[in-house]
Amino acid sequence: MKVEIKLFSELSRHPETKKGAFPDFHFTTLSLYEKTCPFCGQLLNNAECTCEKYNKAKKALLNTFKVDKPLWLRQNIDSLPQSFLNPSDVIITPVAPPDNALILFDEGTTAELLAAVKPELWYVSRGELTTKNLTFYIRKRGDVQYYFCEIKNIPPNTLCLLKNATKIILGYTEEETIVDPNAPKGTLGNYHIEPHEHIVAEYSYNEYLLKLTEL
């Protein structure tokens, strides 16, 4: 499974980075990468695509709900809680630039390594998560050296949790008048307007894409 990796460090815990060792990042969070469009193959952005077939199918899906309000659709992603990085679980190997080096970090993240003198910025590729380990590449800005990283001892339920972390939500927003119950009787203006969201359907990401292709 392809995942997004975010790395964090703490200045109070940061010794000098040792050459050839994994940078002193102390915590990581993982989240699921978005899927590709089932019609054109582009990477979706917030569960949206610009291609005509996708938007036609999305409109058809929204029209199946008999709601007299404009419907919105959004992606709801939960990251896993931050996990402590145990240096003994991380294997880092200096490697030659991989074949896809020019685009390797385009879909990845950046991580600032805090330091007392000068912070370092590291590029982090997207990761590949299995039930046994997490693998990815990193490179420090301004440095030509690439590193292949493998983190072992991934909690066994991580893969399952990530698969269930993303939902596609359909709903509408309605303004409701809220009266202040503590205002004296007969008080003018003892109310305010609040937007309230109403959910009409929830799908897993895979269920949502399957529905689009069925319409």
N, CA, C and O of each residue as an XYZ file, in Angstrom:
860
protein
N       0.838     -1.187      0.000
C       0.000      0.000      0.000
C       0.879      1.246      0.000
O       1.841      1.334      0.763
N       0.542      2.215     -0.867
C       1.289      3.465     -0.913
C       0.782      4.398      0.178
O      -0.426      4.578      0.332
N       1.697      4.991      0.933
C       1.315      5.855      2.042
C       2.128      7.138      2.023
O       3.236      7.190      1.489
N       1.550      8.168      2.619
C       2.259      9.427      2.822
C       2.926      9.384      4.188
O       2.314      8.977      5.175
N       4.184      9.807      4.238
C       4.963      9.764      5.469
C       5.314     11.183      5.899
O       5.818     11.975      5.103
N       5.046     11.494      7.149
C       5.470     12.771      7.707
C       6.393     12.486      8.889
O       6.066     11.695      9.774
N       7.534     13.136      8.885
C       8.522     12.943      9.930
C       8.647     14.213     10.771
O       8.558     15.325     10.250
N       8.853     14.037     12.065
C       8.937     15.171     12.992
C      10.135     14.985     13.913
O      10.517     13.864     14.246
N      10.716     16.108     14.314
C      11.818     16.053     15.276
C      11.556     17.047     16.403
O      10.729     17.950     16.277
N      12.280     16.858     17.508
C      12.181     17.750     18.652
C      13.552     18.335     18.935
O      14.537     17.611     19.072
N      13.598     19.650     19.019
C      14.885     20.314     19.227
C      15.546     19.870     20.521
O      16.767     19.717     20.577
N      14.743     19.661     21.564
C      15.305     19.305     22.864
C      15.959     17.932     22.865
O      16.765     17.617     23.740
N      15.602     17.111     21.866
C      16.140     15.749     21.824
C      17.138     15.571     20.700
O      17.561     14.453     20.407
N      17.517     16.677     20.065
C      18.282     16.565     18.825
C      19.790     16.656     19.040
O      20.297     17.742     19.321
N      20.514     15.558     18.918
C      21.974     15.629     18.877
C      22.409     15.961     17.450
O      21.563     16.105     16.567
N      23.695     16.083     17.217
C      24.159     16.315     15.861
C      23.894     15.067     15.004
O      24.104     13.937     15.443
N      23.425     15.308     13.769
C      23.159     14.188     12.873
C      24.464     13.474     12.524
O      25.440     14.107     12.122
N      24.470     12.187     12.677
C      25.669     11.409     12.378
C      25.675     11.026     10.907
O      24.648     10.606     10.373
N      26.791     11.162     10.263
C      26.905     10.823      8.853
C      26.618      9.340      8.644
O      27.169      8.486      9.340
N      25.750      9.044      7.678
C      25.413      7.667      7.377
C      24.367      7.067      8.289
O      23.972      5.916      8.103
N      23.899      7.840      9.291
C      22.858      7.348     10.194
C      21.527      7.976      9.816
O      21.479      8.991      9.122
N      20.452      7.362     10.280
C      19.145      7.940     10.005
C      19.038      9.287     10.714
O      19.391      9.391     11.889
N      18.556     10.327     10.017
C      18.429     11.647     10.652
C      17.608     11.543     11.936
O      16.801     10.628     12.099
N      17.822     12.483     12.831
C      17.229     12.382     14.156
C      15.771     12.833     14.188
O      15.404     13.746     14.928
N      14.964     12.189     13.385
C      13.519     12.365     13.464
C      12.996     11.414     14.533
O      13.417     10.260     14.618
N      12.079     11.915     15.340
C      11.645     11.127     16.489
C      10.245     10.542     16.345
O       9.908      9.548     16.988
N       9.426     11.174     15.489
C       8.050     10.717     15.357
C       7.666     10.669     13.883
O       8.233     11.379     13.053
N       6.718      9.838     13.586
C       6.205      9.769     12.223
C       4.693      9.565     12.248
O       4.157      8.952     13.170
N       4.014     10.082     11.231
C       2.601      9.754     11.018
C       2.451      9.242      9.590
O       3.177      9.655      8.686
N       1.506      8.347      9.408
C       1.231      7.772      8.097
C      -0.206      8.085      7.705
O      -1.109      8.041      8.541
N      -0.410      8.396      6.455
C      -1.773      8.545      5.948
C      -1.825      7.954      4.541
O      -0.798      7.800      3.880
N      -3.010      7.635      4.105
C      -3.207      6.942      2.840
C      -3.091      7.914      1.666
O      -3.638      9.016      1.714
N      -2.384      7.510      0.622
C      -2.370      8.305     -0.591
C      -3.710      8.180     -1.296
O      -4.399      7.164     -1.193
N      -4.054      9.215     -1.999
C      -5.318      9.165     -2.739
C      -5.229      8.177     -3.887
O      -4.147      7.791     -4.330
N      -6.397      7.785     -4.347
C      -6.483      6.835     -5.445
C      -6.306      7.562     -6.781
O      -6.226      8.789     -6.831
N      -6.247      6.787     -7.844
C      -6.222      7.369     -9.185
C      -7.614      7.323     -9.783
O      -8.428      6.467     -9.434
N      -7.876      8.249    -10.684
C      -9.183      8.319    -11.331
C      -9.432      7.040    -12.128
O      -8.564      6.621    -12.893
N     -10.599      6.410    -11.965
C     -10.877      5.165    -12.703
C     -11.102      5.398    -14.191
O     -11.182      4.438    -14.958
N     -11.204      6.646    -14.610
C     -11.480      6.950    -16.015
C     -10.245      7.417    -16.783
O     -10.042      7.023    -17.932
N      -9.414      8.262    -16.148
C      -8.262      8.802    -16.881
C      -6.923      8.438    -16.258
O      -5.882      8.622    -16.889
N      -6.928      7.921    -15.020
C      -5.688      7.485    -14.393
C      -4.930      8.551    -13.640
O      -3.884      8.257    -13.062
N      -5.426      9.802    -13.623
C      -4.758     10.853    -12.849
C      -4.938     10.605    -11.355
O      -5.902      9.972    -10.927
N      -3.986     11.120    -10.566
C      -4.120     11.049     -9.120
C      -5.210     12.017     -8.685
O      -5.172     13.198     -9.027
N      -6.183     11.512     -7.927
C      -7.278     12.362     -7.474
C      -6.784     13.348     -6.424
O      -5.828     13.074     -5.698
N      -7.440     14.485     -6.354
C      -7.116     15.515     -5.370
C      -8.367     15.814     -4.560
O      -9.328     16.384     -5.077
N      -8.355     15.423     -3.269
C      -9.553     15.532     -2.436
C     -10.739     14.822     -3.081
O     -11.866     15.317     -3.082
N     -10.447     13.652     -3.625
C     -11.450     12.796     -4.270
C     -12.079     13.447     -5.486
O     -13.206     13.111     -5.850
N     -11.379     14.367     -6.117
C     -11.897     15.061     -7.294
C     -10.934     14.878     -8.461
O      -9.729     14.708     -8.275
N     -11.498     14.916     -9.674
C     -10.694     14.862    -10.887
C     -11.254     15.879    -11.884
O     -12.428     16.241    -11.820
N     -10.415     16.325    -12.789
C     -10.840     17.335    -13.758
C     -11.379     16.725    -15.044
O     -11.902     17.445    -15.895
N     -11.257     15.403    -15.199
C     -11.656     14.824    -16.490
C     -13.174     14.771    -16.630
O     -13.906     14.708    -15.642
N     -13.621     14.797    -17.865
C     -15.053     14.889    -18.163
C     -15.826     13.652    -17.694
O     -16.931     13.779    -17.166
N     -15.257     12.465    -17.881
C     -15.960     11.242    -17.507
C     -16.179     11.158    -15.998
O     -17.236     10.730    -15.533
N     -15.166     11.572    -15.245
C     -15.310     11.548    -13.784
C     -16.440     12.465    -13.346
O     -17.308     12.063    -12.571
N     -16.430     13.698    -13.840
C     -17.427     14.672    -13.400
C     -18.828     14.312    -13.867
O     -19.804     14.633    -13.190
N     -18.941     13.660    -14.996
C     -20.240     13.178    -15.453
C     -20.765     12.088    -14.520
O     -21.942     12.083    -14.160
N     -19.876     11.157    -14.128
C     -20.274     10.085    -13.220
C     -20.597     10.625    -11.833
O     -21.547     10.174    -11.194
N     -19.811     11.586    -11.368
C     -20.073     12.190    -10.060
C     -21.436     12.881    -10.046
O     -22.193     12.743     -9.085
N     -21.745     13.616    -11.099
C     -23.042     14.298    -11.181
C     -24.184     13.290    -11.162
O     -25.210     13.512    -10.518
N     -23.995     12.169    -11.880
C     -25.028     11.133    -11.915
C     -25.233     10.530    -10.522
O     -26.363     10.241    -10.130
N     -24.138     10.342     -9.775
C     -24.246      9.803     -8.419
C     -24.989     10.772     -7.511
O     -25.874     10.356     -6.762
N     -24.649     12.047     -7.562
C     -25.316     13.036     -6.721
C     -26.803     13.128     -7.038
O     -27.623     13.365     -6.151
N     -27.138     12.939     -8.298
C     -28.541     13.025     -8.703
C     -29.387     11.858     -8.210
O     -30.616     11.913     -8.264
N     -28.725     10.791     -7.723
C     -29.502      9.656     -7.202
C     -30.077      9.963     -5.819
O     -30.958      9.251     -5.339
N     -29.583     11.017     -5.185
C     -30.092     11.403     -3.868
C     -31.151     12.493     -4.033
O     -30.872     13.572     -4.555
N     -32.342     12.200     -3.590
C     -33.464     13.130     -3.746
C     -33.439     14.160     -2.611
O     -34.235     14.109     -1.673
N     -32.505     15.083     -2.734
C     -32.348     16.124     -1.722
C     -32.498     17.476     -2.388
O     -31.837     17.765     -3.385
N     -33.368     18.303     -1.836
C     -33.630     19.615     -2.418
C     -32.622     20.653     -1.933
O     -32.990     21.771     -1.573
N     -31.350     20.269     -1.929
C     -30.266     21.150     -1.514
C     -29.042     20.820     -2.363
O     -28.886     19.684     -2.809
N     -28.175     21.805     -2.587
C     -26.922     21.491     -3.293
C     -26.077     20.524     -2.460
O     -25.832     20.768     -1.278
N     -25.645     19.455     -3.061
C     -24.841     18.453     -2.364
C     -23.355     18.737     -2.543
O     -22.923     19.156     -3.617
N     -22.581     18.510     -1.497
C     -21.139     18.564     -1.607
C     -20.556     17.180     -1.351
O     -21.195     16.306     -0.764
N     -19.334     17.015     -1.806
C     -18.620     15.746     -1.643
C     -17.224     16.079     -1.150
O     -16.579     16.989     -1.670
N     -16.760     15.354     -0.158
C     -15.399     15.598      0.311
C     -14.785     14.319      0.842
O     -15.462     13.352      1.193
N     -13.487     14.370      0.879
C     -12.700     13.243      1.373
C     -12.383     13.492      2.838
O     -11.946     14.580      3.211
N     -12.601     12.500      3.650
C     -12.313     12.602      5.078
C     -11.197     11.613      5.410
O     -11.410     10.401      5.434
N     -10.001     12.156      5.665
C      -8.836     11.299      5.905
C      -8.402     11.408      7.353
O      -8.264     12.506      7.893
N      -8.192     10.281      7.964
C      -7.616     10.245      9.304
C      -6.205      9.688      9.212
O      -5.984      8.614      8.652
N      -5.259     10.423      9.764
C      -3.902      9.880      9.905
C      -3.848      9.016     11.153
O      -4.624      9.199     12.091
N      -2.937      8.094     11.147
C      -2.719      7.333     12.359
C      -2.026      8.228     13.379
O      -1.344      9.177     12.992
N      -2.180      7.952     14.664
C      -1.482      8.757     15.674
C       0.019      8.720     15.458
O       0.548      7.776     14.869
N       0.704      9.752     15.937
C       2.157      9.779     15.813
C       2.772      8.553     16.487
O       2.368      8.141     17.574
N       3.747      7.997     15.812
C       4.452      6.836     16.344
C       5.899      7.202     16.630
O       6.532      7.916     15.852
N       6.416      6.714     17.743
C       7.804      6.965     18.102
C       8.711      6.114     17.224
O       8.450      4.931     17.009
N       9.780      6.727     16.718
C      10.728      6.007     15.884
C      11.867      5.466     16.748
O      12.598      6.227     17.382
N      11.999      4.189     16.761
C      13.098      3.549     17.471
C      14.253      3.360     16.487
O      14.107      2.621     15.513
N      15.401      4.013     16.717
C      16.514      3.917     15.768
C      16.915      2.483     15.433
O      17.381      2.205     14.329
N      16.731      1.572     16.392
C      17.121      0.180     16.137
C      16.196     -0.497     15.132
O      16.525     -1.553     14.592
N      15.033      0.117     14.881
C      14.083     -0.454     13.915
C      14.256      0.121     12.520
O      13.581     -0.312     11.586
N      15.161      1.101     12.363
C      15.334      1.785     11.080
C      16.640      1.354     10.434
O      17.710      1.455     11.034
N      16.536      0.875      9.214
C      17.725      0.537      8.434
C      17.839      1.573      7.320
O      16.908      1.743      6.533
N      18.977      2.268      7.249
C      19.175      3.288      6.224
C      20.394      2.910      5.394
O      21.457      2.599      5.933
N      20.226      2.940      4.070
C      21.284      2.502      3.163
C      21.544      3.564      2.108
O      20.626      3.913      1.365
N      22.771      4.097      2.012
C      23.080      5.018      0.912
C      22.968      4.283     -0.422
O      23.498      3.182     -0.573
N      22.282      4.887     -1.384
C      22.069      4.231     -2.677
C      22.314      5.235     -3.794
O      22.298      6.447     -3.582
N      22.539      4.701     -4.986
C      22.633      5.543     -6.176
C      21.246      6.098     -6.486
O      20.248      5.489     -6.102
N      21.157      7.239     -7.171
C      19.840      7.774     -7.524
C      19.023      6.734     -8.280
O      19.496      6.188     -9.277
N      17.801      6.448     -7.823
C      16.975      5.460     -8.524
C      16.553      5.971     -9.899
O      16.730      7.146    -10.222
N      15.997      5.074    -10.695
C      15.632      5.427    -12.074
C      14.639      6.586    -12.133
O      14.662      7.383    -13.072
N      13.765      6.677    -11.126
C      12.751      7.731    -11.117
C      13.152      8.911    -10.239
O      12.297      9.594     -9.675
N      14.465      9.146    -10.126
C      14.961     10.166     -9.194
C      14.378     11.545     -9.461
O      14.152     12.305     -8.519
N      14.129     11.887    -10.722
C      13.645     13.228    -11.055
C      12.248     13.494    -10.506
O      11.892     14.642    -10.238
N      11.468     12.452    -10.340
C      10.087     12.634     -9.851
C       9.855     11.921     -8.526
O       8.727     11.872     -8.035
N      10.910     11.373     -7.948
C      10.773     10.528     -6.762
C      10.074     11.234     -5.613
O       9.273     10.622     -4.905
N      10.369     12.518     -5.418
C       9.827     13.235     -4.266
C       8.637     14.131     -4.619
O       8.137     14.862     -3.765
N       8.182     14.075     -5.878
C       7.071     14.934     -6.299
C       5.794     14.644     -5.518
O       5.025     15.558     -5.219
N       5.570     13.384     -5.190
C       4.352     13.004     -4.476
C       4.650     12.703     -3.005
O       3.850     12.071     -2.315
N       5.796     13.160     -2.543
C       6.176     12.916     -1.161
C       5.946     14.135     -0.279
O       5.098     14.979     -0.570
N       6.712     14.213      0.798
C       6.588     15.313      1.748
C       7.973     15.876      2.029
O       8.978     15.331      1.573
N       8.020     16.963      2.779
C       9.286     17.489      3.275
C       9.247     17.464      4.798
O       8.180     17.549      5.406
N      10.403     17.349      5.392
C      10.488     17.292      6.854
C      11.630     18.185      7.314
O      12.742     18.109      6.793
N      11.342     19.030      8.292
C      12.383     19.905      8.833
C      13.010     19.237     10.041
O      12.333     18.905     11.014
N      14.309     19.048      9.958
C      15.049     18.463     11.067
C      15.574     19.611     11.926
O      16.463     20.347     11.498
N      15.038     19.767     13.120
C      15.412     20.875     13.984
C      16.843     20.713     14.478
O      17.288     19.608     14.789
N      17.538     21.810     14.543
C      18.928     21.783     15.003
C      19.231     23.104     15.699
O      18.603     24.127     15.423
N      20.199     23.064     16.603
C      20.538     24.257     17.366
C      21.152     25.336     16.482
O      20.972     26.524     16.746
N      21.872     24.938     15.440
C      22.553     25.910     14.586
C      21.727     26.240     13.356
O      21.360     27.398     13.154
N      21.433     25.260     12.544
C      20.715     25.491     11.291
C      19.808     24.299     10.997
O      20.291     23.169     10.922
N      18.521     24.524     10.832
C      17.621     23.410     10.512
C      17.967     22.793      9.155
O      18.462     23.470      8.254
N      17.699     21.520      9.035
C      17.905     20.817      7.768
C      16.537     20.475      7.176
O      15.606     20.115      7.895
N      16.436     20.596      5.857
C      15.208     20.195      5.179
C      15.469     18.905      4.427
O      16.406     18.808      3.634
N      14.622     17.909      4.688
C      14.760     16.615      4.037
C      13.555     16.348      3.159
O      12.423     16.694      3.498
N      13.825     15.722      2.014
C      12.751     15.277      1.131
C      12.436     13.824      1.465
O      13.339     13.010      1.658
N      11.143     13.507      1.531
C      10.695     12.163      1.898
C       9.778     11.659      0.790
O       8.766     12.291      0.486
N      10.123     10.536      0.191
C       9.277      9.987     -0.870
C       8.011      9.373     -0.268
O       7.913      9.212      0.949
N       7.066      9.039     -1.103
C       5.947      8.268     -0.575
C       6.458      6.881     -0.201
O       7.460      6.408     -0.737
N       5.766      6.249      0.711
C       6.243      4.974      1.221
C       5.435      3.796      0.703
O       4.337      3.945      0.168
N       6.011      2.641      0.878
C       5.329      1.386      0.556
C       5.195      0.603      1.855
O       6.190      0.212      2.466
N       3.959      0.381      2.264
C       3.694     -0.274      3.542
C       3.180     -1.680      3.317
O       2.251     -1.905      2.542
N       3.799     -2.621      4.009
C       3.321     -4.000      4.016
C       3.035     -4.375      5.470
O       3.205     -3.561      6.377
N       2.609     -5.593      5.673
C       2.344     -6.046      7.044
C       3.633     -6.189      7.846
O       3.587     -6.310      9.070
N       4.789     -6.178      7.167
C       6.057     -6.404      7.855
C       6.912     -5.147      7.998
O       7.621     -4.995      8.993
N       6.854     -4.240      7.010
C       7.748     -3.094      7.081
C       7.232     -1.914      6.260
O       6.245     -2.014      5.532
N       7.936     -0.799      6.405
C       7.662      0.415      5.654
C       8.955      0.823      4.970
O       9.990      0.926      5.629
N       8.919      1.058      3.659
C      10.119      1.449      2.921
C       9.880      2.771      2.200
O       8.770      3.060      1.753
N      10.946      3.569      2.096
C      10.850      4.860      1.416
C      12.256      5.402      1.187
O      13.237      4.834      1.667
N      12.342      6.508      0.449
C      13.612      7.177      0.184
C      13.625      8.543      0.867
O      12.578      9.164      1.044
N      14.823      9.010      1.252
C      14.981     10.369      1.759
C      16.247     10.976      1.150
O      17.170     10.270      0.746
N      16.256     12.304      1.100
C      17.450     13.026      0.637
C      17.447     14.409      1.266
O      16.409     15.069      1.309
N      18.597     14.855      1.753
C      18.699     16.184      2.343
C      18.823     17.230      1.242
O      19.534     17.026      0.258
N      18.128     18.343      1.413
C      18.209     19.409      0.420
C      19.656     19.891      0.284
O      20.342     20.148      1.274
N      20.090     20.002     -0.948
C      21.459     20.433     -1.214
C      22.468     19.316     -1.231
O      23.647     19.546     -1.499
N      22.017     18.090     -0.944
C      22.905     16.925     -0.925
C      22.504     15.999     -2.072
O      21.318     15.806     -2.336
N      23.486     15.438     -2.740
C      23.187     14.561     -3.880
C      22.948     13.125     -3.453
O      22.515     12.306     -4.264
N      23.226     12.799     -2.180
C      23.106     11.406     -1.719
C      21.657     11.029     -1.439
O      20.940     11.744     -0.739
N      21.238      9.895     -1.996
C      19.917      9.325     -1.717
C      20.075      8.212     -0.686
O      21.097      7.527     -0.645
N      19.045      8.043      0.146
C      19.046      6.977      1.142
C      17.759      6.167      1.020
O      16.663      6.711      0.888
N      17.932      4.863      1.070
C      16.774      3.961      1.102
C      16.545      3.564      2.551
O      17.462      3.089      3.221
N      15.325      3.758      3.037
C      15.013      3.507      4.440
C      14.001      2.373      4.574
O      13.058      2.253      3.792
N      14.227      1.560      5.575
C      13.286      0.485      5.912
C      13.040      0.529      7.413
O      13.974      0.482      8.214
N      11.769      0.620      7.779
C      11.387      0.597      9.184
C      10.691     -0.723      9.466
O       9.668     -1.044      8.861
N      11.247     -1.463     10.371
C      10.671     -2.762     10.724
C       9.783     -2.630     11.955
O       9.651     -1.554     12.539
N       9.186     -3.740     12.329
C       8.326     -3.804     13.521
C       7.162     -2.825     13.455
O       6.806     -2.194     14.451
N       6.572     -2.707     12.259
C       5.363     -1.898     12.114
C       4.233     -2.605     12.869
O       4.063     -3.813     12.706
N       3.455     -1.885     13.695
C       2.338     -2.536     14.401
C       1.450     -3.303     13.430
O       1.109     -2.774     12.372
N       1.064     -4.533     13.758
C       0.360     -5.399     12.807
C      -0.979     -4.862     12.326
O      -1.455     -5.269     11.266
N      -1.604     -3.952     13.086
C      -2.916     -3.453     12.665
C      -2.810     -2.168     11.845
O      -3.832     -1.600     11.459
N      -1.588     -1.700     11.572
C      -1.418     -0.426     10.865
C      -2.060     -0.457      9.481
O      -2.778      0.466      9.098
N      -1.794     -1.525      8.738
C      -2.316     -1.629      7.369
C      -3.836     -1.602      7.371
O      -4.449     -0.910      6.558
N      -4.440     -2.349      8.274
C      -5.902     -2.407      8.365
C      -6.473     -1.048      8.752
O      -7.483     -0.618      8.195
N      -5.830     -0.367      9.709
C      -6.314      0.936     10.148
C      -6.276      1.954      9.017
O      -7.198      2.757      8.871
N      -5.215      1.924      8.216
C      -5.108      2.880      7.125
C      -6.153      2.627      6.044
O      -6.697      3.567      5.465
N      -6.427      1.357      5.778
C      -7.434      1.045      4.763
C      -8.799      1.590      5.141
O      -9.603      1.925      4.271
N      -9.061      1.678      6.436
C     -10.356      2.165      6.905
C     -10.335      3.642      7.283
O     -11.329      4.170      7.782
N      -9.202      4.314      7.048
C      -9.057      5.690      7.524
C      -9.644      6.728      6.577
O      -9.837      7.880      6.964
N      -9.927      6.337      5.359
C     -10.409      7.296      4.377
C     -11.859      7.022      4.028
O     -12.234      5.893      3.710
N     -12.660      8.055      4.092
C     -14.066      7.953      3.695
C     -14.418      9.078      2.739
O     -13.842     10.165      2.796
N     -15.361      8.804      1.869
C     -15.922      9.833      0.999
C     -17.307     10.157      1.545
O     -18.156      9.277      1.687
N     -17.514     11.415      1.843
C     -18.751     11.850      2.496
C     -19.548     12.745      1.556
O     -19.001     13.671      0.956
N     -20.848     12.463      1.430
C     -21.764     13.306      0.661
C     -22.758     13.933      1.623
O     -23.274     13.271      2.524
N     -23.016     15.201      1.423
C     -23.955     15.871      2.317
C     -24.336     17.244      1.814
O     -23.974     17.637      0.705
N     -25.066     17.965      2.636
C     -25.443     19.347      2.304
C     -25.401     20.179      3.577
O     -25.450     19.653      4.689
N     -25.309     21.478      3.387
C     -25.249     22.408      4.511
C     -26.517     23.239      4.548
O     -26.966     23.774      3.534
N     -27.079     23.334      5.737
C     -28.326     24.082      5.908
C     -28.175     25.051      7.073
O     -27.670     24.689      8.136
N     -28.620     26.289      6.858
C     -28.558     27.276      7.931
C     -29.752     27.105      8.856
O     -30.893     26.999      8.406
N     -29.476     27.080     10.147
C     -30.537     26.901     11.134
C     -30.525     28.064     12.121
O     -29.470     28.564     12.510
N     -31.732     28.479     12.515
C     -31.880     29.569     13.470
C     -31.808     29.017     14.887
O     -32.595     28.146     15.259
N     -30.875     29.517     15.669
C     -30.677     29.068     17.045
C     -31.129     30.192     17.988
O     -30.578     31.293     17.970
N     -32.130     29.897     18.801
C     -32.656     30.870     19.748
C     -31.926     30.731     21.080
O     -31.698     29.622     21.562
N     -31.560     31.872     21.670
C     -30.873     31.863     22.959
C     -31.890     31.593     24.062
O     -32.729     32.449     24.344
N     -31.833     30.410     24.696
C     -32.843     30.067     25.710
C     -32.726     30.905     26.979
O     -33.664     30.957     27.776
N     -31.585     31.561     27.172
C     -31.379     32.348     28.388
C     -31.757     33.820     28.239
O     -31.719     34.585     29.202
N     -32.127     34.206     27.006
C     -32.496     35.605     26.796
C     -33.862     35.877     27.408
O     -34.740     35.015     27.363
N     -34.061     37.088     27.992
C     -35.379     37.442     28.561
C     -36.465     37.348     27.504
O     -36.229     37.638     26.331
N     -37.649     36.942     27.923
C     -38.774     36.793     27.005
C     -39.068     38.115     26.315
O     -39.114     39.167     26.953
N     -39.264     38.050     25.017
C     -39.572     39.246     24.240
C     -38.358     40.004     23.761
O     -38.494     41.033     23.099
N     -37.159     39.513     24.083
C     -35.940     40.194     23.654
C     -35.782     40.094     22.139
O     -35.898     39.017     21.555
N     -35.518     41.229     21.526
C     -35.292     41.230     20.079
C     -33.863     40.776     19.780
O     -32.916     41.117     20.489
N     -33.746     40.008     18.721
C     -32.418     39.573     18.288
C     -31.787     38.523     19.174
O     -30.563     38.402     19.223
N     -32.626     37.748     19.887
C     -32.060     36.720     20.769
C     -31.842     35.397     20.026
O     -32.119     34.318     20.549
N     -31.343     35.511     18.803
C     -31.077     34.308     18.013
C     -29.873     34.578     17.107
O     -29.459     35.720     16.907
N     -29.344     33.515     16.583
C     -28.270     33.627     15.592
C     -28.394     32.480     14.600
O     -29.083     31.491     14.854
N     -27.726     32.625     13.485
C     -27.790     31.634     12.413
C     -26.521     30.775     12.446
O     -25.409     31.301     12.496
N     -26.695     29.471     12.418
C     -25.559     28.547     12.387
C     -25.692     27.601     11.200
O     -26.780     27.092     10.932
N     -24.579     27.360     10.477
C     -24.611     26.348      9.419
C     -24.503     24.948     10.026
O     -23.663     24.701     10.893
N     -25.342     24.054      9.572
C     -25.301     22.665     10.047
C     -25.153     21.733      8.849
O     -25.855     21.856      7.845
N     -24.218     20.799      8.989
C     -23.984     19.844      7.916
C     -24.833     18.589      8.134
O     -24.943     18.075      9.248
N     -25.419     18.120      7.056
C     -26.225     16.896      7.083
C     -25.582     15.884      6.139
O     -25.424     16.154      4.949
N     -25.220     14.743      6.661
C     -24.589     13.687      5.864
C     -25.669     12.798      5.261
O     -26.543     12.307      5.976
N     -25.612     12.592      3.960
C     -26.591     11.722      3.306
C     -25.999     10.370      2.925
O     -26.742      9.407      2.736
N     -24.673     10.281      2.808
C     -24.057      8.993      2.472
C     -22.573      9.027      2.811
O     -21.927     10.071      2.728
N     -22.048      7.877      3.192
C     -20.615      7.702      3.439
C     -20.158      6.438      2.723
O     -20.823      5.403      2.773
N     -19.012      6.540      2.055
C     -18.442      5.388      1.360
C     -16.968      5.271      1.718
O     -16.311      6.263      2.032
N     -16.463      4.057      1.667
C     -15.017      3.926      1.660
C     -14.546      4.434      0.296
O     -15.337      4.526     -0.643
N     -13.272      4.759      0.191
C     -12.760      5.285     -1.080
C     -13.013      4.291     -2.211
O     -13.441      4.677     -3.299
N     -12.747      3.007     -1.950
C     -12.944      1.996     -2.990
C     -14.414      1.856     -3.375
O     -14.736      1.714     -4.555
N     -15.310      1.897     -2.380
C     -16.747      1.813     -2.670
C     -17.194      2.988     -3.528
O     -17.984      2.825     -4.458
N     -16.685      4.168     -3.210
C     -17.058      5.362     -3.967
C     -16.639      5.253     -5.426
O     -17.437      5.536     -6.320
N     -15.402      4.848     -5.678
C     -14.915      4.732     -7.055
C     -15.689      3.640     -7.805
O     -15.964      3.779     -8.997
N     -16.037      2.565     -7.112
C     -16.805      1.504     -7.738
C     -18.184      2.009     -8.149
O     -18.674      1.677     -9.229
N     -18.804      2.808     -7.293
C     -20.117      3.374     -7.621
C     -20.034      4.266     -8.837
O     -20.934      4.253     -9.676
N     -18.969      5.043     -8.949
C     -18.813      5.918    -10.099
C     -18.750      5.125    -11.401
O     -19.343      5.512    -12.408
N     -18.030      4.020    -11.365
C     -17.877      3.232    -12.600
C     -19.137      2.446    -12.947
O     -19.290      1.984    -14.077
N     -20.042      2.292    -11.973
C     -21.287      1.572    -12.231
C     -22.359      2.467    -12.843
O     -23.356      1.969    -13.366
N     -22.161      3.785    -12.783
C     -23.184      4.719    -13.280
C     -22.972      5.019    -14.763
O     -23.734      5.784    -15.353
